[in-house]
Amino acid sequence: MTPGDRQPPASRGRRPQLVREPLWREALGQRLRELRQEQRETLVETAGRAGVSPQYLSEVERGRKEPSSEMIAAMAGALGTSLGGLIQQVADDLVRHRPAGFTRAVAPQASNPYPGLLLAA
């Protein structure tokens, strides 16, 4: 290694900062909060109609809990949308807010003997 190959002291041992894609539960929670706030509702009002506690709804909105499909459907209904409509909104948000340059590794087609099936370890 020559002196020109050395890293400056400030960058030694540092990893490049990665921008991570939001988790599904985080994107779901953000969308639920936005829908609730657009309707100018409190946690108590929306949670009451959904049949969940305000604390649970708050944790879902903050991306701390990953609710079951039944719970998601109940919260969607309480906010005047369908399960499918909510899922589509969350999916659109994830695509729209994908970090620049973010790509997923995909197995080459030739190495996958089962087209349409890709399993990750």
N, C-alpha and C positions, 0 to 999 in steps of 0.2 A: 504494500500500500504506500503510495507516495503522499507527500503533504497535501497535494491538491485533491486527493481522494477523501480526506478527512471531513467529517461533518462539523459545522460550527457548533460550539458548546451549547448554544440555546436549543438546537434541534436533536441532540443526542438522546436516545432512549424514548423519544416521543413518538407516539403513533399518530398517523394522520387522523384528523377528526372526521368520523363517518357520520353522514346524515342517514338516520334510520327511517325506514318506512313505518308509519303508525301501525300499531296492532289493530286488529278488527274491533276489539272491545273499546279501544280508545276512540276510533272513528265513530262507532255506534253511539258511545256516550256523548260525544260532541254533537252529533246530529240530533239526538234526543233533547239535549239541552237547548239547542238552537230552535227546534220546533216548539218546545215548551215556552221559551222566552218570546218567540214571535207571537204566541197566543196570550202573552202577558199573564201566565199562570205561575202559581207558586208550586214548590215541590209537593206540598201537602195536598193541593187540589188535584194535580195530575196523579200522584201516587194513590190517592183515594179512589179515583176512577179506575186505575189499573189493578187495584187490589194488592198493592205492595206498600211497604212502609216508606215514609219519606227518606229515612236513612238509607234504605236499600237503593232507592231511585237515585239519591245523591251519589252513592258509591258507583253505580252503573254510569252515571253521567261523567264521573271523574276517571272512568276507565279502570276502576279497581276491581270490579266484579264482572264476570262473564256470564250473563243470564242465559237461561234455557230458552229454547225457541218459544215455549209457551209464555214465558215472561216477556220476551221481546214482542210477541203478538199482542199481549195485554197492554203493554206500554204504547205500542203503535196505535191500537184502538183508542186508548185514552187521549191520544193526541190527534185523533181524527184521520188517521191514515191506515193503510193495510200493512200486513207483514211484508208482502211483496214490494209495496211502494217504499217502505222504509229501507228494506234491503237494497233496492235499486239506488236510493239516494245515498246510502253509505258507500256502495260500490262506486258510484259516480264521484263522490268526495275523495275516495282513495285514489282513483285514476287521476283526477284533477290535481291533487296535491302530491303526486309522486315526486320525490326528490329528482332534480335534474341529473341526468346520466344514470339513473337507477335502472338496472336490468337484472333479470333473474336468469340464472343458469338453467338451460334446458338441455336435457339429454338428446344427443343426435338421434334422429329417427332410425337410422340404420342399426343402431345398437339396441333398440327397443323392440323385442319380438312381439310385444303386445301393444299395438297402436292405441292411443287414447288412454293408456294406463302408465302413470309415472309415479313411482313411490319414492319417498325420501326417507332416509334413515334418521 
